[in-house]
Amino acid sequence: MGYVINGYKPTKAQFEQMTHIAISFLRAEDSSGKIVMTAGWENLDEVIDAAHAKNVKVVISFGGGEFKITSELMGIEKNRKNLIKNIIAFMKKYNLDGFDCDWEPSWIDDKNEMEKINNAITNYYITFIKEFREALDKEFGKGNKIFTAAILNANSVWYSNKKQIAHFPQNGWWHYLDWVSLMNYDNDLGLKHATFESVFGPEGSVNYWTSFGIPQSKIVIGIPFYARAGWGEEFLTYEDIISMNPSIPDTLDFVLHSKSRLGSKKEYGFNGVSTVVRKVKEGKKLNLTGVMFWRLAGDVPVDHEKSLLRAMSRELKR
């Protein structure tokens, strides 16, 4: 499953290598439950029709890293019910195949406000998940629409050197979902960004979440189509890397680069062809559900020998 933003329309060749796309993002416009798409999706119908023409299912992703969940939206029943009603109507209008709940912890300068926002996930996540599944099945019939969620590598955020908070309680919310996508990226920087070990190692995200209670049969791993050296703007798309280093070995997972002529070069860690193939192989070995990637536009064209999508698709089909 490839995530797409800002109206990106996959090519026919890309559609042929995928089973799902996740259109990002649908968001609550205010605490009353009104909804709005993020910028660039004037072509929403066109992208959905193109996907369906290639037998690719389309899910709408709700939230994202910049979206701030509030207790006013999720903790007040009237607002929460209105939000669910509006999402269901949106899915009907655009003939969508499913819904992806992407509530992410928020990092902002005001620590008290940050804690309030993140606690909304802890307090209301299962309530929303349960009620949305009930509404989805009632409207479309049980099992006729996909319901998934995207969650972080692990389940906590540090507010200070002394305080850490878990967001998703161990109360079985995953039972209402068809699968859970692990956002196996932005866990670290440079050479440590999105490594194989961070996903499949003894202390990796797959072990963490299966120990938490989520069965392997409901886990989808995530792969970045970008490199990261630092937070904020210190990233490069995979396409950028190949453009600057066309002969880079498939086994190399970092480049030295400076975004400023005067700045020192930094290590930009990414996943090359060898690493994504290794991750797919391990996922198959563990009978995981599949692979998702953020974001599709970061790849080189599918007919390029270094295309990550092509490499993963080939391995999944073996």
HUGIUR-V386714 format. One record per helix or strand of 3 or more residues. SS is the DSSP state (2 for helix, 1 for strand). FROM is the first residue (numbers start at 1). LEN is the number of residues. If there is no record, write none. Layout:
{{SS;FROM;LEN} {SS;FROM;LEN}}
//
This chain:
{{1;2;4} {2;12;4} {1;20;9} {1;35;3} {2;41;13} {1;57;7} {2;71;4} {2;77;17} {1;98;5} {2;111;30} {1;146;7} {1;156;3} {1;164;3} {2;173;4} {1;179;5} {2;190;3} {2;196;5} {2;205;8} {2;216;3} {1;219;6} {1;226;3} {1;235;3} {2;238;7} {1;254;4} {1;266;4} {2;273;13} {1;290;5} {2;296;3} {2;308;10}}
//
